[in-house]
């Protein structure tokens, strides 16, 4: 395997060593066919530090650069602190700044707390791990669902946040269905707090994803996927007693409501569960979802049925419970909903 267009930069100061080679030929044992292909712009690959990686077919990871969690303090003033990312390499090596152990620990804790809060709001099937839980000696588990772990691992220049499959071959079909959406959710949750995150590009290379304003197509795709998956989970829970993620119908419905709702809902409104359950059962029968179920799924995936239940929930949430919802759409001219005359009066998107 040959690596091209190498940008040597081991300390993140943007100053590459021009005398070093631009290409390196690696032995075949370093090929990693199962890893997620990074999305990065030209010039965003950096080299010089080893990377931890994942091995499962439905796994993935992102890196949090230590520059975003390392806090330094002035040698002569403990109250004067700064993130390492805000200093140049020359300033860091000047001797005027010392590592702030407590400040760095607090910053790391805050980054992970923001990530967990954001991600579990998107995907309620993931729960925080109450006690210290480790996979092997290196991966500290912070979130867990019926299908996956999310853990963190030291990566020399960064901290890796990893989506890892639970070891159960019977769940592989469900893991395959959900892992891509979960990785998108991890990326979005991390970028809510951080200006950029790293992606795996090789044993010693990584790509960079930078926070950018969400494009209309991304908004439609991300929101649509999350809503469709949550509504389908609820329909499955009604029929089988538990969702794909192992949730009871009440939990699955609350997750679907929160995907649609503008504000976070802690408790289901009275009467919604029984009425929505009835609608779901009718949709299952009308669209014959128990016939020809998809591989690994309890029911057949059918957008007509999912759309019926989504529309029912949106209408009921608004008319009976005064809950504002957001389900982005485009008109016939491919104009995003918030740019049309039909935009919701409570919409927070700007044109």
C-alpha positions as CSV (number, residue, x, y, z in Angstrom):
1,X,0.0,0.0,0.0
2,X,1.4,3.4,-1.0
3,X,0.5,6.6,0.8
4,X,0.6,9.7,-1.3
5,X,0.7,13.4,-0.6
6,X,1.9,13.1,2.9
7,X,1.9,16.2,5.0
8,X,4.4,15.8,7.9
9,X,3.2,17.7,10.9
10,X,3.7,16.0,14.3
11,X,2.9,18.8,16.6
12,X,-0.1,20.4,14.9
13,X,1.5,23.8,14.3
14,X,0.9,23.7,10.5
15,X,4.6,23.7,9.7
16,X,5.5,20.7,7.6
17,X,9.0,19.4,7.1
18,X,9.5,19.9,3.4
19,X,12.6,17.7,3.3
20,X,10.7,14.5,4.2
21,X,9.2,12.3,1.5
22,X,5.8,12.9,0.1
23,X,5.1,9.2,-0.5
24,X,5.7,6.1,1.6
25,X,5.3,2.4,0.6
26,X,3.9,0.4,3.5
27,X,3.9,-3.4,3.8
28,X,0.7,-5.2,3.0
29,X,0.1,-6.1,6.7
30,X,-0.9,-2.4,7.2
31,X,-3.8,-2.6,4.8
32,X,-7.0,-2.0,6.7
33,X,-10.0,-2.8,4.4
34,X,-12.6,-2.7,7.1
35,X,-12.1,0.8,8.4
36,X,-14.4,3.7,7.6
37,X,-13.2,5.7,4.7
38,X,-12.6,9.2,6.0
39,X,-14.2,12.3,4.5
40,X,-11.7,15.0,4.2
41,X,-10.6,17.9,2.0
42,X,-7.4,18.0,0.1
43,X,-4.5,18.8,2.4
44,X,-6.3,17.5,5.5
45,X,-4.3,14.3,5.9
46,X,-1.5,14.5,8.5
47,X,1.1,12.0,9.4
48,X,3.5,11.3,12.2
49,X,1.6,9.6,15.0
50,X,0.1,6.1,15.4
51,X,-3.6,5.6,15.5
52,X,-5.8,3.1,17.3
53,X,-8.5,1.5,15.1
54,X,-11.5,-0.7,15.0
55,X,-11.9,-4.1,13.3
56,X,-15.6,-5.0,13.2
57,X,-17.5,-4.6,9.9
58,X,-20.1,-2.3,11.5
59,X,-17.9,-0.2,13.7
60,X,-16.1,3.1,13.4
61,X,-14.4,5.9,15.4
62,X,-13.5,9.6,15.5
63,X,-10.6,11.3,17.1
64,X,-10.6,14.3,19.5
65,X,-7.4,16.1,19.2
66,X,-5.6,16.6,22.5
67,X,-5.2,20.3,21.6
68,X,-8.9,20.6,22.4
69,X,-8.7,19.1,25.9
70,X,-5.2,20.0,27.0
71,X,-5.2,23.1,29.3
72,X,-2.0,25.0,30.1
73,X,-1.3,27.5,32.8
74,X,1.4,30.2,33.1
75,X,4.3,29.2,35.2
76,X,3.9,32.3,37.4
77,X,0.1,32.6,37.4
78,X,-2.0,29.5,38.1
79,X,-5.2,31.4,37.2
80,X,-4.0,32.3,33.7
81,X,-5.0,29.2,31.7
82,X,-5.5,28.6,28.0
83,X,-6.3,25.6,25.7
84,X,-3.2,24.3,23.9
85,X,-5.0,24.8,20.5
86,X,-4.8,28.5,21.1
87,X,-1.0,28.6,21.4
88,X,1.6,28.2,18.7
89,X,4.2,25.4,18.9
90,X,6.8,28.1,19.8
91,X,4.7,29.4,22.7
92,X,4.1,25.9,24.0
93,X,7.8,25.1,24.0
94,X,8.8,28.5,25.4
95,X,8.7,27.3,29.0
96,X,6.2,30.0,30.0
97,X,3.3,27.5,30.0
98,X,2.9,24.4,32.2
99,X,0.5,21.5,31.9
100,X,-2.6,22.0,34.1
101,X,-3.7,18.6,35.2
102,X,-6.9,19.6,36.9
103,X,-7.9,22.0,34.1
104,X,-7.2,19.3,31.4
105,X,-9.2,16.7,33.3
106,X,-12.2,19.1,33.7
107,X,-12.0,20.0,30.0
108,X,-12.0,16.4,28.9
109,X,-14.9,15.6,31.2
110,X,-16.9,18.5,29.8
111,X,-16.2,17.4,26.2
112,X,-17.4,13.9,26.9
113,X,-20.4,15.1,28.9
114,X,-21.5,17.3,26.1
115,X,-21.1,14.4,23.6
116,X,-23.1,12.0,25.8
117,X,-25.9,14.5,26.5
118,X,-26.2,15.3,22.8
119,X,-26.0,11.7,21.5
120,X,-28.4,10.1,24.0
121,X,-30.9,12.9,23.2
122,X,-30.6,11.8,19.5
123,X,-30.6,8.1,20.3
124,X,-32.4,7.3,23.6
125,X,-31.6,3.5,23.2
126,X,-28.1,4.4,24.4
127,X,-27.7,4.7,28.1
128,X,-24.8,5.9,30.2
129,X,-22.8,3.3,31.9
130,X,-23.1,3.8,35.7
131,X,-20.1,1.9,36.8
132,X,-16.6,1.8,35.3
133,X,-16.7,-0.7,32.4
134,X,-13.8,-1.6,30.3
135,X,-13.4,-3.6,27.1
136,X,-9.9,-5.2,27.5
137,X,-7.4,-2.9,29.1
138,X,-7.7,0.2,27.0
139,X,-11.3,1.0,26.1
140,X,-13.5,2.7,28.7
141,X,-17.2,2.3,27.9
142,X,-19.3,5.4,28.4
143,X,-22.5,4.5,26.6
144,X,-24.3,1.2,25.8
145,X,-27.3,-0.1,23.9
146,X,-28.6,-3.5,23.1
147,X,-26.4,-3.6,20.0
148,X,-23.4,-1.4,20.6
149,X,-20.9,0.0,23.0
150,X,-19.5,3.5,22.7
151,X,-16.0,3.7,24.3
152,X,-13.0,6.0,24.5
153,X,-9.4,5.1,24.2
154,X,-6.1,7.0,24.4
155,X,-4.6,7.5,20.9
156,X,-1.3,9.3,21.7
157,X,-2.1,12.6,19.9
158,X,-5.8,12.3,20.6
159,X,-8.7,10.5,22.3
160,X,-10.6,8.0,20.1
161,X,-14.4,7.8,20.5
162,X,-15.4,4.3,19.2
163,X,-18.6,2.7,18.1
164,X,-18.1,-1.1,18.9
165,X,-20.4,-4.0,18.1
166,X,-21.6,-6.3,20.8
167,X,-20.4,-9.8,20.3
168,X,-23.6,-11.5,19.2
169,X,-23.9,-12.9,15.7
170,X,-27.7,-12.9,15.9
171,X,-27.6,-9.1,16.1
172,X,-25.4,-8.6,13.0
173,X,-28.3,-7.7,10.8
174,X,-29.6,-5.1,13.2
175,X,-26.1,-3.7,13.7
176,X,-25.6,-3.4,9.9
177,X,-28.9,-1.5,9.7
178,X,-28.1,1.1,12.4
179,X,-24.4,1.6,12.6
180,X,-24.1,4.2,9.8
181,X,-26.8,6.4,11.4
182,X,-25.1,6.1,14.8
183,X,-21.8,7.1,13.4
184,X,-23.4,10.2,11.8
185,X,-25.0,10.9,15.2
186,X,-21.6,10.6,16.9
187,X,-20.0,13.0,14.3
188,X,-22.8,15.5,14.7
189,X,-22.7,15.3,18.5
190,X,-18.9,15.8,18.7
191,X,-19.0,18.7,16.3
192,X,-21.6,20.5,18.4
193,X,-18.8,20.9,21.0
194,X,-15.6,20.8,18.9
195,X,-14.5,22.8,15.8
196,X,-13.0,19.6,14.2
197,X,-12.6,15.9,14.7
198,X,-10.2,13.3,13.2
199,X,-11.0,10.2,11.1
200,X,-9.0,7.1,10.5
201,X,-6.9,7.2,7.2
202,X,-4.2,4.7,8.0
203,X,-1.9,3.5,10.8
204,X,-0.1,6.8,10.9
205,X,-2.5,9.1,9.0
206,X,-5.8,10.7,9.8
207,X,-8.3,13.0,8.0
208,X,-10.1,15.9,9.5
209,X,-13.8,16.8,9.5
210,X,-14.4,20.5,10.3
211,X,-17.6,21.9,11.7
212,X,-19.6,23.6,8.9
213,X,-23.1,25.0,8.6
214,X,-25.4,22.1,7.8
215,X,-26.5,22.1,4.1
216,X,-30.1,21.6,3.2
217,X,-29.5,18.2,1.7
218,X,-27.7,17.1,4.9
219,X,-30.5,18.4,7.0
220,X,-33.1,16.5,5.0
221,X,-31.1,13.3,5.0
222,X,-30.0,13.3,8.7
223,X,-33.4,14.3,10.1
224,X,-35.3,12.0,7.8
225,X,-33.1,9.0,8.7
226,X,-33.4,9.6,12.4
227,X,-37.2,10.0,12.3
228,X,-37.8,7.0,9.9
229,X,-35.6,4.7,12.1
230,X,-37.3,5.8,15.3
231,X,-40.9,5.4,13.9
232,X,-40.0,2.0,12.5
233,X,-38.6,0.9,15.8
234,X,-41.9,1.9,17.5
235,X,-43.9,-0.1,14.9
236,X,-41.7,-3.1,15.6
237,X,-42.2,-2.7,19.3
238,X,-45.9,-2.6,19.0
239,X,-45.9,-5.9,17.0
240,X,-43.2,-7.9,18.8
241,X,-43.2,-6.3,22.3
242,X,-39.8,-4.6,21.9
243,X,-38.1,-2.4,19.3
244,X,-35.0,-3.3,17.3
245,X,-33.0,-1.7,20.0
246,X,-34.8,-3.7,22.7
247,X,-37.1,-1.0,23.9
248,X,-40.7,-1.5,25.1
249,X,-43.4,0.3,23.0
250,X,-43.6,3.1,25.5
251,X,-39.8,3.8,25.3
252,X,-39.8,3.4,21.6
253,X,-42.7,5.9,21.2
254,X,-41.0,8.4,23.4
255,X,-37.8,8.1,21.2
256,X,-39.9,8.7,18.1
257,X,-41.7,11.7,19.6
258,X,-38.4,13.2,20.6
259,X,-37.0,12.8,17.0
260,X,-40.0,14.8,15.8
261,X,-40.3,17.3,18.6
262,X,-38.6,20.7,18.6
263,X,-38.2,20.5,22.4
264,X,-37.1,17.5,24.4
265,X,-40.0,15.6,25.9
266,X,-39.4,13.7,29.1
267,X,-42.8,12.0,29.5
268,X,-45.4,10.8,27.0
269,X,-48.6,12.8,27.0
270,X,-51.5,10.9,28.4
271,X,-53.4,8.8,25.9
272,X,-50.8,9.0,23.2
273,X,-49.4,5.5,23.7
274,X,-52.7,3.7,23.4
275,X,-53.8,5.8,20.3
276,X,-50.5,5.5,18.5
277,X,-50.4,1.8,19.2
278,X,-53.7,1.4,17.5
279,X,-52.6,3.4,14.5
280,X,-49.4,1.3,14.3
281,X,-51.3,-2.0,14.3
282,X,-53.6,-0.7,11.6
283,X,-50.6,0.4,9.5
284,X,-49.0,-3.1,9.9
285,X,-52.1,-4.8,8.6
286,X,-52.8,-2.3,5.8
287,X,-49.3,-2.6,4.5
288,X,-48.7,-6.3,5.3
289,X,-45.5,-5.5,7.2
290,X,-45.3,-9.1,8.6
291,X,-45.0,-10.6,5.2
292,X,-41.6,-10.9,3.5
293,X,-39.7,-9.3,6.5
294,X,-36.3,-8.0,5.6
295,X,-33.3,-10.0,6.6
296,X,-32.6,-9.5,10.3
297,X,-35.6,-7.3,10.9
298,X,-38.9,-8.3,12.6
299,X,-41.0,-6.5,10.0
300,X,-40.7,-5.4,6.4
301,X,-39.3,-1.9,6.0
302,X,-42.0,0.1,4.3
303,X,-41.9,3.9,3.9
304,X,-45.6,4.2,3.2
305,X,-46.3,2.7,6.7
306,X,-43.6,4.7,8.3
307,X,-44.9,7.9,6.6
308,X,-48.4,7.2,7.9
309,X,-47.3,6.9,11.5
310,X,-45.0,9.9,11.2
311,X,-47.8,12.1,9.9
312,X,-50.2,10.8,12.6
313,X,-47.7,11.6,15.3
314,X,-46.9,15.1,13.9
315,X,-50.6,16.0,13.7
316,X,-51.6,14.6,17.1
317,X,-48.6,16.2,18.8
318,X,-49.7,19.6,17.4
319,X,-53.5,19.4,17.7
320,X,-53.9,17.6,21.0
321,X,-50.8,18.3,23.0
322,X,-49.5,21.6,21.5
323,X,-46.0,20.0,20.8
324,X,-44.2,21.6,17.9
325,X,-42.5,19.2,15.5
326,X,-39.8,19.5,12.8
327,X,-39.8,17.1,9.9
328,X,-37.9,18.9,7.1
329,X,-39.1,18.7,3.5
330,X,-38.6,20.2,0.0
331,X,-41.3,21.5,-2.3
332,X,-41.6,20.6,-6.0
333,X,-38.8,23.1,-6.9
334,X,-36.5,21.5,-4.3
335,X,-36.7,24.5,-2.1
336,X,-36.1,23.7,1.6
337,X,-39.2,24.1,3.8
338,X,-37.9,26.9,6.0
339,X,-37.3,29.0,2.8
340,X,-40.9,28.7,1.7
341,X,-44.1,30.6,2.6
342,X,-45.2,27.5,4.5
343,X,-42.4,27.5,7.0
344,X,-43.5,26.9,10.6
345,X,-44.0,30.0,12.6
346,X,-41.7,28.6,15.3
347,X,-38.9,27.5,12.9
348,X,-35.5,28.6,14.1
349,X,-33.7,28.1,10.7
350,X,-32.6,31.2,8.8
351,X,-32.7,31.6,5.1
